[in-house]
Amino acid sequence: MWRRNSQGITENPIWKQILIFFFPILLGTFFQQLYNTVDAVVVGRFVGKEALAAVGGSTGTVTQLLIGFFTGLSAGATVVISQSFGAEKQEEVFKAVHTAMALSLTVGIFFTAAGLLFSPMALRAMATPESVMGGAVTYIRVYFAGILFPLIYNMGAGILRAVGDSRRPLYFLMVCCGANIVLDIVFVAVLKMGILGAALATLLSQAASACLTLIALVRTNQCYQLDLRSLGFTVPVLKNIVWIGLPTGLQSVMYSVSNIIIQAGVNSLGTDVIAAWTAYGKIDGLYWMILSAFGVSVTTFVGQNFGAHNYKRMRETVRACLWMSVIGTVIFSGALYAAAPVVFRIFTSDANVISVGMGILHLLAPCYITYIAIEILGGAVRGTGDAVIPMIMTCVGVCVLRVLWIVLVVPYSKNIETIALSYPITWSVTSILFIIYYRQGGWLKRRIAIAGAPPEELLKE
């Protein structure tokens, strides 16, 4: 049975449809961040600050490198599926779904092997202190043993969102988060399993979300139904997914590589600073979940409307997302700035760690607004299938400049404040690049020409 667009993405009031789609993504991202944060809170409180540094810090940076790459790669599948769904090409949707899930399995097997073999070397290369190293190796190896589960969930959730369903991924993450909280308390607080318990809790909870996602895709009667016997690669579809997703994945890798260099600098400042940076990273994630939810929304809306040749609605979607992102950023930044002392005490009672963390937060929270254009305009451009130029702009504006800052500036003022300044400086430069690229409009004309749409479609309401 074909149901073109149950969520009104290509019709109805834009702001209303964006919010209907946005809030389940936001809440889902919140629960995803929450179950990641629970590990840090539980081990920080029941094991100690060395354990807190072990489950965050370098381990979080390494895992984010690979997960971020795959999330970017899966964005290619989301764009391809959303465009085909908007154009009502049922067979293309079916092929894309099965190619995407086959890609998840293949990449998952590779990541498991690579993570188990090379992650300890990566931790040492980042100058992880010996006081943290043992726990970090334990946590990261268990995580990579089950990394296939978050890959399956992320791809499956991307498929559901591409067709306008942002609610079920939320429900699955709620189950995952609840399971992780319970298992963390049981394994760490009750059974005293320490860092190993936190890692096992994460693995089992992610397995639950992956299974629920697969069940949802298998049981649907829509064109995106997953038939496990049909799993395999359709080469032209795979090429499209990789063409769009690979630059996005590489962009995420660039972010992670620059963050690894930053983490190495943080690691040289001692355990207290590592713990404070880890706690700040969990708090900081609360903002990025808001902005990334807008980014996913704008990519999906632009993708479906591009497939339906509804270009005017695409532009209106971008404007609406920009305004909502600005408003949300101002409110959140102010609230987080004011609540910093209370928030940091959730993670640790160590006075020095709290003091360092508050300094980081007070420096960066007011600067969040400088990142908005990167997420929203970049998401809009990628929704049409244009991913290479955004990757290049991000590489130059964020990654290269960030590395230059760490190499050329930080040695002359080696403290956490100087390291943290690399973020707002590079956000601002890259946002300017995205604004110029979006405004000049050549990217949309190229994508329309590739799609073969007649010129009069540019005026379609």
C-alpha positions in Angstrom: 0.0 0.0 0.0 1.3 3.4 -0.9 0.9 6.4 1.3 2.6 9.4 -0.2 3.3 11.6 2.8 1.6 11.0 6.1 3.5 13.9 7.8 2.6 16.7 5.3 6.2 17.5 4.5 5.4 18.6 1.0 2.1 20.3 2.0 0.4 22.1 4.9 1.9 25.1 7.0 5.6 24.8 7.0 6.4 25.9 10.6 3.7 23.6 12.0 5.0 20.5 10.0 8.6 21.3 10.9 7.7 21.4 14.6 5.6 18.1 14.4 8.6 16.5 12.8 11.3 18.2 14.9 10.1 17.5 18.4 10.2 13.7 18.2 13.8 14.0 16.8 14.7 16.4 19.5 13.3 14.1 22.2 15.0 11.2 20.6 18.3 12.9 20.5 17.8 13.9 24.1 17.3 10.3 25.1 20.3 9.3 23.0 22.4 11.9 24.8 20.9 10.9 28.1 21.9 7.2 27.9 25.4 8.4 26.9 25.4 10.8 29.8 24.1 8.2 32.3 27.4 6.2 32.0 29.4 9.4 32.9 27.1 10.3 35.8 27.0 6.8 37.3 30.7 6.1 37.1 31.6 9.6 38.1 29.5 9.3 41.3 30.1 5.6 42.2 33.6 4.9 40.9 35.5 8.2 40.7 36.9 11.0 38.5 39.4 8.6 36.8 36.5 6.5 35.7 34.6 9.6 34.5 37.6 10.5 32.4 37.8 6.9 31.1 34.2 6.7 29.8 34.4 10.1 28.3 37.5 12.0 27.1 39.6 10.0 24.7 37.2 7.0 24.4 34.3 9.3 23.5 36.4 11.0 20.9 37.5 7.8 19.2 34.0 6.2 19.2 32.5 9.5 17.9 35.0 9.4 15.0 33.6 6.2 13.6 30.0 6.6 14.6 30.1 10.2 13.2 31.5 8.8 9.9 28.7 6.3 9.6 26.0 8.8 10.6 27.3 11.0 7.7 27.3 8.0 5.4 23.7 7.1 6.4 22.7 10.7 5.7 23.3 9.8 2.0 20.7 7.0 2.3 18.3 9.4 4.0 18.6 11.9 1.2 18.2 9.3 -1.6 15.2 7.8 0.2 13.5 11.1 0.9 13.9 12.3 -2.6 12.5 9.0 -4.1 9.7 9.1 -1.6 8.8 12.7 -2.4 8.8 11.8 -6.1 6.6 8.7 -5.4 9.2 6.2 -6.8 8.3 3.2 -4.8 10.7 0.8 -6.4 13.6 3.2 -5.9 12.6 3.5 -2.2 12.6 -0.3 -1.8 16.1 -0.6 -3.5 17.5 2.2 -1.4 16.3 0.7 1.9 17.8 -2.7 1.3 21.1 -1.3 0.0 21.3 1.0 3.0 20.8 -1.8 5.5 23.3 -4.1 3.7 25.7 -1.2 4.0 25.1 -1.0 7.7 26.0 -4.7 8.2 29.1 -4.5 6.1 30.4 -1.4 7.8 29.5 -2.7 11.2 31.6 -5.8 10.8 34.6 -3.7 9.6 34.2 -1.3 12.5 34.1 -4.1 15.0 37.4 -5.6 13.8 39.1 -2.2 13.4 37.9 -0.9 16.8 39.0 -4.0 18.7 42.5 -4.0 17.1 43.4 -0.4 16.9 41.5 1.6 19.6 44.1 1.0 22.3 46.8 2.5 20.0 44.5 5.4 19.3 44.1 6.1 23.0 47.9 6.1 23.5 48.4 8.3 20.5 46.1 10.9 22.2 48.4 10.9 25.3 45.7 9.3 27.5 47.1 9.3 31.1 48.1 6.0 32.6 45.7 6.6 35.5 42.9 6.5 32.9 44.2 4.1 30.3 43.1 0.7 31.8 39.5 1.7 32.2 39.4 3.5 28.8 40.6 0.3 27.0 38.0 -1.8 28.8 35.2 0.6 27.9 36.1 1.1 24.3 36.6 -2.6 23.5 33.2 -3.6 24.9 31.7 -0.7 22.9 33.3 -1.8 19.7 32.2 -5.4 20.3 28.6 -4.2 19.9 29.1 -1.3 17.5 26.9 -3.0 14.9 23.8 -2.2 17.1 24.0 1.6 16.9 24.8 1.4 13.2 21.6 -0.5 12.6 19.6 1.8 14.7 21.0 5.0 13.0 20.4 3.7 9.5 17.0 2.4 10.4 16.0 5.6 12.1 17.3 7.5 9.1 15.0 5.5 6.8 12.0 6.1 9.0 12.7 9.9 9.2 13.3 10.0 5.4 9.7 9.0 4.8 8.3 11.4 7.5 8.2 9.1 10.6 10.2 10.8 13.4 8.1 9.3 16.2 9.1 5.6 16.2 12.8 6.3 16.4 11.9 8.4 19.5 10.0 5.5 21.1 12.9 3.1 20.5 15.4 5.5 22.1 13.1 5.9 25.1 13.2 2.1 25.6 17.0 2.1 25.1 17.5 5.0 27.5 15.4 3.4 30.2 17.2 0.1 29.8 20.6 1.8 30.0 19.7 3.7 33.2 18.5 0.5 34.9 21.4 -1.6 33.8 23.9 1.1 34.8 22.5 1.2 38.3 22.5 -2.6 38.5 25.9 -3.2 37.0 27.8 -0.3 38.5 26.1 0.8 41.7 24.8 -2.6 42.9 27.1 -5.3 41.4 30.2 -3.0 41.6 31.3 -3.9 38.1 32.8 -0.4 37.5 33.6 0.7 34.0 32.9 -2.8 32.5 29.4 -2.6 33.9 28.8 0.8 32.3 30.1 -0.5 29.0 27.9 -3.6 29.1 24.9 -1.5 30.0 25.4 0.6 26.9 25.9 -2.4 24.6 22.7 -4.2 25.8 20.6 -1.0 25.6 21.8 -0.3 22.0 21.0 -3.8 21.0 17.4 -3.3 22.2 17.0 -0.1 20.0 18.5 -1.9 17.0 16.1 -4.8 17.3 13.1 -2.5 17.7 14.1 -0.6 14.6 14.4 -3.7 12.5 11.0 -5.0 13.7 9.4 -1.7 12.7 10.9 -1.9 9.2 10.0 -5.5 8.7 6.4 -5.2 9.8 5.4 -2.1 7.9 3.3 -2.5 4.8 4.7 0.6 3.1 7.2 0.8 0.2 10.1 1.0 2.7 9.3 -2.4 4.1 12.5 -4.4 4.9 12.6 -7.9 3.5 15.7 -9.6 5.1 15.9 -12.0 2.2 16.3 -9.1 -0.2 19.2 -7.5 1.6 21.9 -6.7 -0.9 23.5 -3.9 -2.9 21.8 -2.2 -5.9 25.0 -0.7 -7.5 23.5 2.6 -8.9 21.7 3.2 -5.6 24.8 2.5 -3.6 26.7 4.9 -5.8 24.2 7.6 -5.1 24.2 6.9 -1.3 28.0 7.0 -1.2 28.3 10.1 -3.5 26.1 12.0 -1.0 27.0 10.2 2.2 30.8 9.8 1.9 31.5 13.6 1.9 29.2 14.0 4.8 30.9 11.1 6.6 34.4 12.5 5.8 33.2 15.9 7.1 32.3 14.2 10.4 35.7 12.5 10.5 37.4 15.8 10.0 35.5 17.2 13.0 36.6 14.2 15.0 40.2 14.3 13.9 40.4 17.9 14.9 38.7 17.0 18.2 41.2 14.2 18.7 44.0 16.8 18.4 42.2 19.0 20.9 41.6 16.1 23.2 45.3 15.3 23.1 45.9 18.9 24.3 43.3 18.6 27.0 44.9 15.3 28.1 48.2 17.0 28.7 46.5 19.3 31.3 45.8 16.6 33.8 43.0 14.4 35.2 40.9 17.3 36.6 40.8 19.1 33.3 40.0 15.9 31.4 37.1 15.2 33.8 35.8 18.8 33.5 36.1 18.6 29.7 34.2 15.2 29.7 31.4 16.6 31.9 31.2 19.8 29.7 31.0 17.6 26.6 27.9 15.8 28.0 26.3 19.2 29.0 27.3 20.7 25.6 25.6 17.8 23.9 22.2 19.1 25.1 22.5 22.0 22.8 23.8 20.0 19.8 20.8 17.7 20.1 18.6 20.7 19.5 20.5 22.0 16.5 21.0 18.6 15.0 17.3 18.0 15.2 16.7 21.1 13.1 19.5 19.9 10.8 17.8 16.5 10.3 14.5 18.2 9.8 15.7 20.6 7.2 17.5 17.9 5.3 14.4 15.7 5.2 12.0 18.5 4.2 14.4 19.8 1.5 15.0 16.2 0.2 11.3 15.4 -0.1 10.4 18.8 -1.6 13.3 18.6 -4.0 12.1 15.2 -5.1 8.6 16.7 -5.6 10.2 19.7 -7.5 8.7 22.1 -4.9 11.6 24.5 -4.7 9.8 27.5 -3.3 8.7 25.4 -0.3 12.4 24.3 0.1 13.5 27.9 0.6 10.6 28.7 3.0 11.6 25.6 5.0 15.2 26.9 5.4 14.1 30.3 6.5 11.7 28.8 9.1 14.4 26.5 10.5 16.9 29.4 10.7 14.6 31.5 12.8 13.6 28.7 15.1 17.2 27.7 15.6 18.2 31.3 16.5 15.4 31.5 19.1 16.1 28.1 20.5 19.8 28.9 20.7 19.4 32.2 22.6 17.0 30.6 25.1 19.2 27.6 25.7 22.5 29.5 25.9 21.1 31.9 28.5 19.6 29.1 30.6 22.8 26.9 30.5 25.0 29.9 31.4 22.9 30.6 34.4 22.6 27.0 35.6 26.2 26.0 35.1 27.1 25.4 38.8 24.1 23.2 39.4 24.6 21.2 36.2 28.2 20.4 36.9 27.4 19.0 40.3 25.3 16.3 38.7 28.6 14.8 37.4 31.0 15.3 40.2 31.4 16.9 43.7 35.1 17.7 43.1 35.4 21.5 43.5 38.3 21.9 41.1 36.7 19.9 38.3 33.5 22.0 38.7 35.5 25.3 38.6 37.3 24.3 35.4 34.1 23.1 33.8 32.2 26.3 34.6 35.0 28.3 33.0 34.7 26.3 29.8 30.9 26.6 29.7 30.9 30.3 30.4 33.3 30.8 27.5 31.6 28.7 24.9 27.8 28.8 25.6 27.4 32.4 24.4 29.1 31.5 21.1 26.7 28.7 20.1 24.8 31.0 17.8 27.8 31.2 15.5 27.3 27.6 14.5 23.7 27.8 13.3 24.3 28.5 9.6 26.6 25.5 9.3 24.0 23.1 10.5 20.9 24.6 8.8 22.3 25.8 5.5 24.6 22.7 5.2 21.6 20.4 5.9 19.5 22.2 3.2 22.2 21.9 0.6 22.9 18.2 1.4 19.1 17.6 1.1 19.4 18.2 -2.6 22.3 15.9 -3.0 25.1 18.5 -3.0 27.6 17.2 -0.4 31.1 17.8 -1.8 31.3 21.6 -1.5 29.9 21.6 2.1 32.6 19.1 3.0 35.3 21.2 1.5 34.1 24.3 3.3 33.9 22.5 6.6 37.4 21.0 6.1 38.9 24.5 5.5 36.8 26.5 7.9 36.6 24.2 10.9 39.2 21.4 10.7 42.2 23.1 9.1 41.8 26.3 11.1 41.2 24.4 14.3 44.4 22.3 13.8 46.4 25.5 13.0 45.1 27.1 16.2 46.2 24.2 18.3 49.6 24.0 16.6 50.4 27.7 16.3 48.6 29.4 19.2 48.1 27.0 22.0 51.8 26.3 22.7 52.2 30.0 23.6 49.2 29.9 26.1 48.7 26.3 27.1 45.5 26.3 29.1 42.0 25.0 28.6 40.6 28.5 27.7 42.9 28.9 24.8 42.1 25.4 23.5 38.3 26.0 23.8 38.6 29.3 21.9 39.3 27.2 18.7 35.6 26.3 18.6 33.9 29.7 18.3 36.6 31.1 16.0 36.2 28.2 13.5 32.4 28.1 13.8 32.2 31.8 12.8 34.5 31.4 9.8 32.7 28.4 8.5 29.3 29.9 9.0 30.3 32.9 6.8 31.4 30.5 4.1 28.1 28.6 4.2 26.0 31.9 4.1 27.9 33.0 1.0 27.5 29.6 -0.8 23.8 29.4 0.0 23.0 32.9 -1.0 24.7 32.8 -4.4 22.4 29.9 -5.4 24.5 28.1 -8.0 24.3 24.9 -6.0 20.5 24.7 -6.5 20.7 25.4 -10.2 23.2 22.6 -10.6 21.1 20.1 -8.7 17.9 21.0 -10.7 19.8 20.5 -13.9 21.0 17.1 -12.7 17.5 16.2 -11.7 16.2 17.1 -15.1 13.3 19.2 -13.8 11.6 21.6 -16.4 12.2 25.3 -15.7 8.6 26.1 -14.9 8.9 23.8 -11.9 11.0 26.5 -10.2 7.7 28.4 -9.6 5.7 25.5 -8.2 3.9 26.3 -5.0 
